[in-house]
Amino acid sequence: MIFKNIYEKIQNDFGFVNNYGFYYEHDFKHSVHPSAVFKKGLILMQIGYNYENHKIFVILSDPNENRYPNKENLDKIAKLDPERLELFNKGIPKFKNLLDKEIILGKKYDEQVDSVKLIVLNYLKSNYLM
């Protein structure tokens, strides 16, 4: 048996997102919740496993729905990092966890992955054309 690290597993298990215009961008290295990031234009999809909660997560950015800092925070950004002020004025994409309202059975990645793949596939089919 060949051992694959969690990053390779995620890339292999969720490689089907390529069929919907996403491509693997990078690994988000973390000891508690490692993940892989896939990208399509301005949309980011982060798929990972949280070792503390024993749950897979799928976080998706929504570039069509931005959040904006209030005036007080904009003033702080202007003082601390004026070069980034323009980015914050344009808004920051909101993120959502696709699995928030889903019940996923199992305590291990391998026990959860097939259910999560189906949820992601159904989401992509209903929101993105192949």
C-alpha beads as a LAMMPS data file, in Angstrom:
LAMMPS data file: protein, C-alpha beads

130 atoms
129 bonds

1 atom types
1 bond types

-500.0 500.0 xlo xhi
-500.0 500.0 ylo yhi
-500.0 500.0 zlo zhi

Masses

1 110.0

Atoms # bond

1 1 1 0.000 0.000 0.000
2 1 1 1.291 3.426 -0.939
3 1 1 0.827 6.117 1.698
4 1 1 -0.373 9.468 0.381
5 1 1 -0.194 12.598 2.458
6 1 1 -3.394 14.545 3.083
7 1 1 -2.557 17.141 0.419
8 1 1 -2.163 14.480 -2.268
9 1 1 -5.378 12.805 -1.140
10 1 1 -7.342 16.043 -1.427
11 1 1 -5.888 16.818 -4.862
12 1 1 -6.674 13.322 -6.131
13 1 1 -10.105 13.016 -4.510
14 1 1 -11.313 16.438 -5.654
15 1 1 -9.515 16.615 -8.983
16 1 1 -12.912 16.489 -10.701
17 1 1 -13.320 20.216 -9.961
18 1 1 -11.037 20.716 -12.992
19 1 1 -14.043 19.730 -15.129
20 1 1 -15.764 22.890 -13.863
21 1 1 -12.925 25.285 -14.656
22 1 1 -11.122 25.123 -11.310
23 1 1 -7.436 24.307 -11.159
24 1 1 -5.203 23.311 -8.267
25 1 1 -3.345 26.404 -7.064
26 1 1 -1.464 25.490 -3.879
27 1 1 -1.467 23.633 -0.586
28 1 1 -2.332 25.523 2.565
29 1 1 0.166 23.932 4.936
30 1 1 -1.180 23.669 8.460
31 1 1 -0.771 21.003 11.127
32 1 1 -4.384 21.150 12.396
33 1 1 -6.383 21.865 9.244
34 1 1 -4.338 21.151 6.111
35 1 1 -6.013 21.953 2.826
36 1 1 -5.617 22.429 -0.906
37 1 1 -6.780 25.535 -2.741
38 1 1 -8.408 25.372 -6.157
39 1 1 -9.064 28.501 -8.211
40 1 1 -11.360 29.602 -11.026
41 1 1 -10.920 33.261 -11.950
42 1 1 -11.599 35.190 -8.746
43 1 1 -13.259 32.222 -7.031
44 1 1 -11.260 30.224 -4.495
45 1 1 -12.270 26.799 -3.191
46 1 1 -10.355 25.563 -0.150
47 1 1 -10.838 21.882 0.651
48 1 1 -9.264 20.451 3.774
49 1 1 -9.543 18.319 6.856
50 1 1 -9.742 19.618 10.419
51 1 1 -7.941 17.172 12.727
52 1 1 -9.425 18.759 15.874
53 1 1 -13.061 18.423 14.755
54 1 1 -12.435 15.380 12.566
55 1 1 -14.314 16.984 9.674
56 1 1 -13.670 17.785 6.051
57 1 1 -14.405 21.401 5.134
58 1 1 -15.056 23.085 1.802
59 1 1 -14.816 26.868 1.843
60 1 1 -15.783 28.835 -1.243
61 1 1 -15.280 32.535 -1.927
62 1 1 -18.070 34.484 -3.563
63 1 1 -16.629 37.356 -5.620
64 1 1 -20.139 38.621 -6.418
65 1 1 -20.859 39.343 -2.775
66 1 1 -18.303 41.511 -1.016
67 1 1 -18.095 42.774 2.517
68 1 1 -16.692 46.170 3.332
69 1 1 -14.878 47.451 6.419
70 1 1 -16.479 50.285 8.360
71 1 1 -14.993 53.807 8.337
72 1 1 -13.117 53.277 11.605
73 1 1 -11.349 50.199 10.239
74 1 1 -10.646 51.911 6.918
75 1 1 -8.934 54.727 8.836
76 1 1 -6.793 52.170 10.703
77 1 1 -5.849 50.445 7.434
78 1 1 -4.969 53.823 5.887
79 1 1 -2.539 54.489 8.746
80 1 1 -1.037 51.002 9.041
81 1 1 -0.901 49.914 5.410
82 1 1 -1.944 52.634 2.971
83 1 1 -0.917 50.573 -0.065
84 1 1 -3.604 47.991 0.733
85 1 1 -6.348 50.557 1.290
86 1 1 -7.519 50.325 -2.321
87 1 1 -8.061 46.568 -1.943
88 1 1 -10.301 47.108 1.059
89 1 1 -12.223 49.897 -0.676
90 1 1 -13.113 47.432 -3.449
91 1 1 -14.454 44.988 -0.891
92 1 1 -13.363 41.595 0.382
93 1 1 -15.113 38.506 -0.993
94 1 1 -17.389 36.675 1.410
95 1 1 -16.637 33.042 2.117
96 1 1 -19.032 30.224 2.847
97 1 1 -18.575 26.670 4.018
98 1 1 -20.468 24.396 1.634
99 1 1 -20.831 21.797 4.387
100 1 1 -22.339 24.085 7.056
101 1 1 -25.811 22.588 6.848
102 1 1 -24.748 19.082 5.858
103 1 1 -24.528 16.037 8.107
104 1 1 -21.400 14.084 7.292
105 1 1 -20.975 10.714 8.959
106 1 1 -17.607 9.323 9.984
107 1 1 -14.675 10.485 12.084
108 1 1 -11.927 10.015 9.490
109 1 1 -11.171 11.639 6.170
110 1 1 -11.591 8.351 4.295
111 1 1 -15.010 7.783 5.882
112 1 1 -16.270 11.248 4.882
113 1 1 -14.714 11.889 1.493
114 1 1 -17.282 10.134 -0.729
115 1 1 -20.186 12.049 0.830
116 1 1 -18.339 15.346 0.551
117 1 1 -17.370 14.684 -3.067
118 1 1 -21.042 14.178 -3.911
119 1 1 -22.023 17.430 -2.169
120 1 1 -19.291 19.378 -4.010
121 1 1 -20.225 17.753 -7.324
122 1 1 -23.909 18.618 -6.891
123 1 1 -22.996 22.198 -5.956
124 1 1 -20.765 22.573 -9.016
125 1 1 -23.386 21.053 -11.328
126 1 1 -26.020 23.518 -10.111
127 1 1 -23.745 26.588 -10.107
128 1 1 -21.142 26.117 -12.848
129 1 1 -21.384 24.779 -16.377
130 1 1 -18.933 22.099 -17.430

Bonds

1 1 1 2
2 1 2 3
3 1 3 4
4 1 4 5
5 1 5 6
6 1 6 7
7 1 7 8
8 1 8 9
9 1 9 10
10 1 10 11
11 1 11 12
12 1 12 13
13 1 13 14
14 1 14 15
15 1 15 16
16 1 16 17
17 1 17 18
18 1 18 19
19 1 19 20
20 1 20 21
21 1 21 22
22 1 22 23
23 1 23 24
24 1 24 25
25 1 25 26
26 1 26 27
27 1 27 28
28 1 28 29
29 1 29 30
30 1 30 31
31 1 31 32
32 1 32 33
33 1 33 34
34 1 34 35
35 1 35 36
36 1 36 37
37 1 37 38
38 1 38 39
39 1 39 40
40 1 40 41
41 1 41 42
42 1 42 43
43 1 43 44
44 1 44 45
45 1 45 46
46 1 46 47
47 1 47 48
48 1 48 49
49 1 49 50
50 1 50 51
51 1 51 52
52 1 52 53
53 1 53 54
54 1 54 55
55 1 55 56
56 1 56 57
57 1 57 58
58 1 58 59
59 1 59 60
60 1 60 61
61 1 61 62
62 1 62 63
63 1 63 64
64 1 64 65
65 1 65 66
66 1 66 67
67 1 67 68
68 1 68 69
69 1 69 70
70 1 70 71
71 1 71 72
72 1 72 73
73 1 73 74
74 1 74 75
75 1 75 76
76 1 76 77
77 1 77 78
78 1 78 79
79 1 79 80
80 1 80 81
81 1 81 82
82 1 82 83
83 1 83 84
84 1 84 85
85 1 85 86
86 1 86 87
87 1 87 88
88 1 88 89
89 1 89 90
90 1 90 91
91 1 91 92
92 1 92 93
93 1 93 94
94 1 94 95
95 1 95 96
96 1 96 97
97 1 97 98
98 1 98 99
99 1 99 100
100 1 100 101
101 1 101 102
102 1 102 103
103 1 103 104
104 1 104 105
105 1 105 106
106 1 106 107
107 1 107 108
108 1 108 109
109 1 109 110
110 1 110 111
111 1 111 112
112 1 112 113
113 1 113 114
114 1 114 115
115 1 115 116
116 1 116 117
117 1 117 118
118 1 118 119
119 1 119 120
120 1 120 121
121 1 121 122
122 1 122 123
123 1 123 124
124 1 124 125
125 1 125 126
126 1 126 127
127 1 127 128
128 1 128 129
129 1 129 130
